[in-house]
């Protein structure tokens, strides 16, 4: 987790992608699915050089579950400083990044990751009229 945050803060898309296997998967917060290290590097290099260029990524709670030669990591992250399309600054948001790592002879490497936005006060998203709206059924 520290290496992911360090690569993010260095704005190093290739360095971030180097934490993943060649055939890794990464699903972002809107469901874009990158299916190899090169695609993960391209997407992050673009984002970290543009709308994420001035962001701060800060880890919060981290839970690691080792399952032999596999580990699942859930990491709550705070993101601030994202640029809006008009050049303004978006509000801070919280995400949960889920990583699946495999133990290799040279250490741990990520085979899959998914980023999920935390939507306070909601249990699900409701599709209505072509848009998604957070919904709480409680």
C-alpha positions as CSV (number, residue, x, y, z in Angstrom):
1,X,0.0,0.0,0.0
2,X,2.8,2.5,0.8
3,X,4.3,1.9,-2.6
4,X,1.0,2.6,-4.4
5,X,0.5,5.9,-2.5
6,X,4.2,6.8,-3.1
7,X,3.8,6.2,-6.9
8,X,0.6,8.2,-6.9
9,X,2.1,11.2,-5.1
10,X,5.2,11.1,-7.4
11,X,2.7,11.2,-10.4
12,X,4.4,8.1,-11.7
13,X,1.9,6.0,-13.7
14,X,4.6,3.6,-14.9
15,X,5.9,3.1,-11.3
16,X,2.4,2.5,-10.1
17,X,1.8,0.0,-12.8
18,X,5.1,-1.8,-12.0
19,X,3.4,-3.0,-8.7
20,X,1.1,-5.2,-10.9
21,X,1.7,-8.4,-12.9
22,X,1.9,-8.1,-16.7
23,X,-1.6,-9.6,-17.0
24,X,-3.2,-7.7,-14.0
25,X,-6.7,-6.3,-13.9
26,X,-7.7,-2.9,-12.5
27,X,-11.3,-1.7,-12.3
28,X,-11.7,2.0,-11.6
29,X,-14.5,3.8,-9.7
30,X,-16.7,4.1,-12.8
31,X,-16.1,0.6,-14.0
32,X,-13.4,1.1,-16.6
33,X,-11.5,-2.2,-16.7
34,X,-7.9,-2.2,-17.6
35,X,-6.6,-5.7,-18.3
36,X,-2.8,-5.5,-18.3
37,X,0.1,-3.6,-16.8
38,X,0.5,-1.4,-20.0
39,X,-3.1,-0.3,-19.9
40,X,-2.9,0.4,-16.1
41,X,0.3,2.5,-16.8
42,X,-1.3,4.5,-19.7
43,X,-4.5,5.2,-17.8
44,X,-2.7,6.3,-14.6
45,X,0.0,8.3,-16.4
46,X,-2.8,10.3,-18.2
47,X,-4.8,10.8,-15.0
48,X,-1.8,11.7,-12.8
49,X,-0.6,14.2,-15.5
50,X,-4.0,15.9,-15.8
51,X,-7.0,15.9,-13.5
52,X,-5.1,14.1,-10.7
53,X,-1.9,16.1,-11.1
54,X,-2.4,18.1,-7.9
55,X,-4.2,15.5,-5.8
56,X,-3.3,14.2,-2.4
57,X,-4.0,10.5,-1.7
58,X,-3.9,9.6,1.9
59,X,-4.5,6.1,3.3
60,X,-6.8,5.5,6.2
61,X,-7.9,2.1,7.6
62,X,-6.1,-0.9,6.0
63,X,-7.1,-4.5,6.4
64,X,-4.9,-7.3,5.1
65,X,-6.1,-10.9,4.9
66,X,-3.3,-13.4,4.0
67,X,-4.5,-16.6,2.5
68,X,-1.3,-18.5,2.0
69,X,0.4,-17.2,-1.1
70,X,-2.5,-14.8,-1.8
71,X,-3.4,-11.7,0.2
72,X,-6.5,-9.4,-0.1
73,X,-6.0,-5.8,1.0
74,X,-8.8,-3.3,1.6
75,X,-7.6,0.2,2.0
76,X,-9.8,3.2,2.7
77,X,-8.3,6.2,1.0
78,X,-9.0,9.9,1.0
79,X,-8.5,11.8,-2.3
80,X,-8.4,15.6,-2.5
81,X,-7.4,18.2,-5.1
82,X,-8.9,16.6,-8.1
83,X,-9.4,19.1,-11.0
84,X,-12.9,19.7,-12.4
85,X,-13.3,19.9,-16.2
86,X,-13.7,23.7,-15.8
87,X,-10.3,23.9,-13.9
88,X,-11.9,24.3,-10.5
89,X,-11.1,21.9,-7.6
90,X,-13.5,19.1,-6.7
91,X,-14.4,18.3,-3.2
92,X,-12.6,15.6,-1.3
93,X,-13.8,12.0,-1.6
94,X,-13.2,8.7,0.0
95,X,-12.7,5.4,-1.8
96,X,-11.9,1.8,-0.9
97,X,-9.2,0.2,-2.9
98,X,-9.2,-3.6,-3.0
99,X,-6.0,-5.3,-4.0
100,X,-5.4,-9.0,-4.6
101,X,-1.7,-9.9,-4.2
102,X,0.2,-13.1,-5.0
103,X,3.4,-14.1,-3.3
104,X,6.2,-14.6,-5.9
105,X,9.8,-15.6,-5.4
106,X,10.8,-11.9,-5.5
107,X,8.0,-10.7,-3.1
108,X,4.4,-9.7,-3.3
109,X,2.8,-8.4,-6.6
110,X,-0.7,-7.2,-7.4
111,X,-2.8,-9.3,-9.8
112,X,-6.1,-7.4,-9.4
113,X,-7.4,-4.1,-8.0
114,X,-10.7,-2.4,-7.8
115,X,-11.5,1.1,-6.6
116,X,-14.9,1.9,-5.2
117,X,-16.2,5.3,-4.3
118,X,-17.7,5.6,-0.8
119,X,-21.1,7.3,-1.0
120,X,-22.1,8.5,2.5
121,X,-25.7,7.7,3.6
122,X,-26.4,5.4,0.7
123,X,-26.8,1.6,0.3
124,X,-26.9,1.4,-3.4
125,X,-27.1,3.3,-6.7
126,X,-30.5,3.6,-8.3
127,X,-30.8,3.9,-12.1
128,X,-33.6,6.2,-13.0
129,X,-34.0,8.4,-16.1
130,X,-30.6,7.5,-17.4
131,X,-28.6,8.6,-14.3
132,X,-27.4,6.9,-11.2
133,X,-28.5,8.3,-7.9
134,X,-27.3,7.2,-4.5
135,X,-30.2,5.6,-2.6
136,X,-30.7,4.6,1.0
137,X,-33.4,2.0,1.8
138,X,-33.0,2.1,5.6
